[in-house]
Amino acid sequence: LLAPLTPFAEAVTRPFAGRKFIAHCAPALSPAGKRYLAQTLRAGEDALILIGPEGDFSPAEIALALDHGFEEITLGEQRLRTETAAVVATTMVSVVNHLAAPDNE
């Protein structure tokens, strides 16, 4: 689901029933650290993934997201452009769901 442009603080404070992720390039701020999306995502779960703007999220934005239940993730070793990161994230979700489908064993 794509939502209309929403201010960051409003987006991270909205209720969401699934898991919430924030992909960023800065060092991890949480004790859990950053996890690779394809390894932490569970097939079939609802997921909200925030992809940062060019130049990444600010430390304050990352902290705000963490305060509201977001998990820090990485999409890999390479620094990706915003539009590329969104495609990579959605592809990872698709692959995780595809590999878990019963007819793909």
C-alpha positions as a Markdown table, in Angstrom:
| # | Residue | x | y | z |
|---|---|---|---|---|
| 1 | Leu | 0.0 | 0.0 | 0.0 |
| 2 | Leu | 1.4 | 3.4 | -1.0 |
| 3 | Ala | 0.2 | 6.3 | 1.2 |
| 4 | Pro | 0.2 | 10.0 | 0.3 |
| 5 | Leu | 3.1 | 12.2 | 1.4 |
| 6 | Thr | 3.0 | 12.3 | 5.2 |
| 7 | Pro | 5.3 | 14.3 | 7.6 |
| 8 | Phe | 7.8 | 12.0 | 9.2 |
| 9 | Ala | 6.7 | 12.4 | 12.8 |
| 10 | Glu | 3.1 | 11.7 | 11.8 |
| 11 | Ala | 4.1 | 8.6 | 9.8 |
| 12 | Val | 6.0 | 7.0 | 12.6 |
| 13 | Thr | 3.4 | 7.6 | 15.3 |
| 14 | Arg | 0.5 | 6.2 | 13.3 |
| 15 | Pro | -0.8 | 2.8 | 14.6 |
| 16 | Phe | 0.2 | -0.2 | 12.5 |
| 17 | Ala | -0.6 | -3.8 | 13.4 |
| 18 | Gly | 2.4 | -5.4 | 11.7 |
| 19 | Arg | 6.2 | -5.1 | 12.1 |
| 20 | Lys | 7.7 | -1.7 | 11.5 |
| 21 | Phe | 11.2 | -1.2 | 10.0 |
| 22 | Ile | 13.5 | 1.7 | 9.3 |
| 23 | Ala | 16.2 | 1.2 | 6.7 |
| 24 | His | 19.1 | 3.6 | 7.2 |
| 25 | Cys | 22.8 | 3.9 | 6.6 |
| 26 | Ala | 23.9 | 5.2 | 10.0 |
| 27 | Pro | 25.4 | 3.0 | 12.7 |
| 28 | Ala | 22.8 | 1.2 | 14.7 |
| 29 | Leu | 21.3 | 3.1 | 17.6 |
| 30 | Ser | 19.4 | 0.3 | 19.3 |
| 31 | Pro | 20.8 | -2.5 | 21.4 |
| 32 | Ala | 19.4 | -5.1 | 19.0 |
| 33 | Gly | 21.4 | -3.5 | 16.1 |
| 34 | Lys | 20.5 | -3.5 | 12.5 |
| 35 | Arg | 19.3 | -6.7 | 10.9 |
| 36 | Tyr | 19.3 | -7.7 | 7.2 |
| 37 | Leu | 15.7 | -7.3 | 6.1 |
| 38 | Ala | 15.6 | -10.6 | 4.1 |
| 39 | Gln | 16.7 | -12.5 | 7.3 |
| 40 | Thr | 14.4 | -10.9 | 9.8 |
| 41 | Leu | 11.2 | -10.6 | 7.8 |
| 42 | Arg | 8.7 | -13.5 | 8.3 |
| 43 | Ala | 6.7 | -14.7 | 5.4 |
| 44 | Gly | 3.2 | -13.3 | 5.2 |
| 45 | Glu | 3.5 | -10.8 | 8.0 |
| 46 | Asp | 2.4 | -7.2 | 7.5 |
| 47 | Ala | 5.4 | -4.9 | 7.3 |
| 48 | Leu | 5.9 | -1.1 | 7.1 |
| 49 | Ile | 9.3 | -0.2 | 5.8 |
| 50 | Leu | 10.6 | 3.4 | 5.9 |
| 51 | Ile | 13.2 | 4.2 | 3.3 |
| 52 | Gly | 15.3 | 7.3 | 3.9 |
| 53 | Pro | 15.6 | 10.3 | 1.7 |
| 54 | Glu | 18.8 | 11.1 | -0.2 |
| 55 | Gly | 21.3 | 11.8 | 2.5 |
| 56 | Asp | 19.6 | 9.4 | 4.9 |
| 57 | Phe | 17.4 | 9.9 | 8.0 |
| 58 | Ser | 18.7 | 12.2 | 10.7 |
| 59 | Pro | 19.8 | 10.7 | 14.0 |
| 60 | Ala | 16.7 | 12.3 | 15.6 |
| 61 | Glu | 14.4 | 10.8 | 13.0 |
| 62 | Ile | 15.9 | 7.3 | 13.6 |
| 63 | Ala | 15.6 | 7.7 | 17.4 |
| 64 | Leu | 11.9 | 8.8 | 17.0 |
| 65 | Ala | 11.1 | 5.8 | 14.9 |
| 66 | Leu | 12.8 | 3.5 | 17.4 |
| 67 | Asp | 10.8 | 5.1 | 20.2 |
| 68 | His | 7.7 | 4.1 | 18.3 |
| 69 | Gly | 8.5 | 0.5 | 17.8 |
| 70 | Phe | 10.5 | 0.5 | 14.6 |
| 71 | Glu | 13.3 | -2.0 | 14.1 |
| 72 | Glu | 16.5 | -1.0 | 12.4 |
| 73 | Ile | 17.3 | -2.8 | 9.2 |
| 74 | Thr | 19.9 | -2.9 | 6.5 |
| 75 | Leu | 19.3 | -3.7 | 2.8 |
| 76 | Gly | 22.9 | -4.8 | 2.3 |
| 77 | Glu | 26.4 | -3.4 | 2.2 |
| 78 | Gln | 25.9 | -1.0 | -0.7 |
| 79 | Arg | 24.5 | 2.5 | -0.2 |
| 80 | Leu | 21.4 | 2.7 | -2.4 |
| 81 | Arg | 19.6 | 5.7 | -3.9 |
| 82 | Thr | 16.1 | 6.2 | -2.4 |
| 83 | Glu | 14.2 | 4.9 | -5.4 |
| 84 | Thr | 16.5 | 1.8 | -5.7 |
| 85 | Ala | 16.2 | 1.1 | -2.0 |
| 86 | Ala | 12.4 | 1.0 | -2.2 |
| 87 | Val | 12.6 | -1.5 | -5.1 |
| 88 | Val | 15.2 | -3.7 | -3.2 |
| 89 | Ala | 13.0 | -3.7 | -0.1 |
| 90 | Thr | 9.8 | -4.7 | -1.9 |
| 91 | Thr | 11.8 | -7.4 | -3.8 |
| 92 | Met | 13.1 | -8.8 | -0.6 |
| 93 | Val | 9.5 | -9.0 | 0.8 |
| 94 | Ser | 8.4 | -10.7 | -2.4 |
| 95 | Val | 11.2 | -13.3 | -2.3 |
| 96 | Val | 10.6 | -14.1 | 1.4 |
| 97 | Asn | 6.9 | -14.6 | 0.7 |
| 98 | His | 7.6 | -16.6 | -2.5 |
| 99 | Leu | 10.1 | -19.0 | -0.9 |
| 100 | Ala | 7.7 | -19.7 | 2.0 |
| 101 | Ala | 4.8 | -20.6 | -0.4 |
| 102 | Pro | 3.8 | -24.3 | -0.1 |
| 103 | Asp | 4.2 | -24.9 | -3.9 |
| 104 | Asn | 7.8 | -23.7 | -3.8 |
| 105 | Glu | 9.4 | -26.3 | -1.6 |
